Amino acid sequence: MNADSASRHVVELGRLLEDLRPLGIGLWQHQYDAAASGGFVLVLGTGHQCVRFTWDGREFVLAVAIADVQHGVGTCHWVHDASIGLPDGAGLFAEIASEACSLLGPDDCAAAGEKETA
């Protein structure tokens, strides 16, 4: 990983967050590891659910887990939802947007997401 890769990651993350903001989906946590081939953990959520995306930059696999938000409890009980292979990371942030939209967004979210990634 180099500075350009980290910079691109931050730019793509910013675009993702801007696209999801009107849908009521926001950033809850983000951790980036340049030493792990750009691997990262990203948690997006609404007031009642959150989704954790774990990107393995070496294996090109995006793991998705979902949890209900339990107010007053310090831990989430994550349930694995999917492991998605993305050769060379192609379309990574578009896939995250699509998954976040389908798992957290309003009913008309899928149509809005298709418009944004087209």
C-alpha positions in Angstrom: 0.0 0.0 0.0 1.2 3.5 -0.8 0.0 7.0 0.0 -2.0 7.1 -3.3 -3.9 4.0 -2.3 -4.8 5.3 1.1 -5.8 8.6 -0.5 -8.1 6.9 -3.0 -9.6 4.9 -0.2 -10.5 8.0 1.7 -12.0 9.7 -1.4 -14.1 6.6 -2.2 -15.2 6.4 1.4 -16.3 10.1 1.3 -18.3 9.5 -1.9 -20.0 6.4 -0.3 -21.0 8.4 2.8 -22.4 11.3 0.8 -24.5 8.8 -1.3 -25.8 7.1 1.8 -26.5 10.2 3.9 -29.9 11.1 2.2 -31.0 7.5 3.0 -30.4 8.0 6.7 -27.3 5.7 6.7 -24.2 7.0 8.4 -20.7 6.1 9.5 -20.4 4.5 12.9 -16.8 3.2 12.7 -13.9 3.0 10.3 -10.5 1.3 10.6 -8.0 1.2 7.7 -4.8 -0.9 7.7 -2.4 0.0 5.0 0.0 -2.8 6.1 -2.8 -5.4 5.5 -3.0 -4.6 1.7 -5.5 -1.8 2.4 -7.8 -4.0 4.5 -10.5 -2.2 6.5 -13.5 -2.5 8.7 -16.4 -0.2 8.1 -19.5 0.0 10.2 -22.5 1.8 8.8 -25.8 2.2 10.5 -29.2 3.7 11.1 -30.9 4.3 14.5 -31.9 0.7 14.8 -29.4 -1.5 12.8 -25.8 -1.5 11.7 -23.8 -3.4 9.2 -20.1 -4.3 9.4 -18.1 -4.6 6.2 -14.7 -6.2 6.6 -12.5 -6.0 3.5 -9.6 -8.4 3.2 -7.3 -6.7 0.8 -5.1 -9.8 0.3 -7.9 -12.3 -0.5 -10.2 -9.7 -2.1 -13.1 -10.8 0.0 -15.8 -8.6 1.6 -17.4 -10.0 4.7 -20.8 -8.6 5.7 -22.4 -8.9 9.1 -25.5 -7.3 10.6 -26.6 -6.4 14.1 -29.5 -4.8 15.8 -28.7 -1.8 17.9 -29.3 -2.4 21.6 -29.4 0.8 23.4 -27.6 0.7 26.8 -25.6 -2.4 25.8 -21.9 -2.0 25.0 -21.7 -4.9 22.6 -23.4 -5.9 19.3 -24.2 -9.5 18.4 -23.0 -9.7 14.8 -24.6 -12.2 12.5 -22.6 -13.1 9.4 -24.7 -12.3 6.3 -22.3 -12.8 3.3 -18.8 -13.2 2.0 -18.4 -11.6 -1.4 -15.4 -12.2 -3.7 -14.4 -9.1 -5.7 -11.4 -9.9 -8.0 -8.8 -7.2 -7.6 -11.3 -5.2 -5.5 -13.2 -4.0 -8.5 -16.5 -2.4 -7.6 -15.8 -2.6 -3.8 -17.4 0.6 -2.7 -20.4 0.1 -5.2 -20.9 -3.3 -3.6 -20.8 -1.8 -0.1 -23.3 0.8 -1.1 -25.6 -1.8 -2.6 -25.4 -4.1 0.5 -25.9 -1.1 2.9 -28.9 0.0 0.9 -30.5 -3.4 0.8 -29.9 -4.2 4.5 -30.4 -0.7 6.1 -32.1 1.5 3.6 -35.8 2.4 2.9 -37.9 0.2 0.6 -37.1 2.4 -2.4 -33.3 2.3 -1.7 -32.4 -0.2 -4.3 -33.7 1.9 -7.1 -31.8 5.0 -5.8 -28.6 2.9 -5.4 -28.8 1.6 -9.0 -29.2 5.2 -10.2 -26.2 6.4 -8.3 -23.8 3.6 -9.5 -24.9 3.7 -13.1 
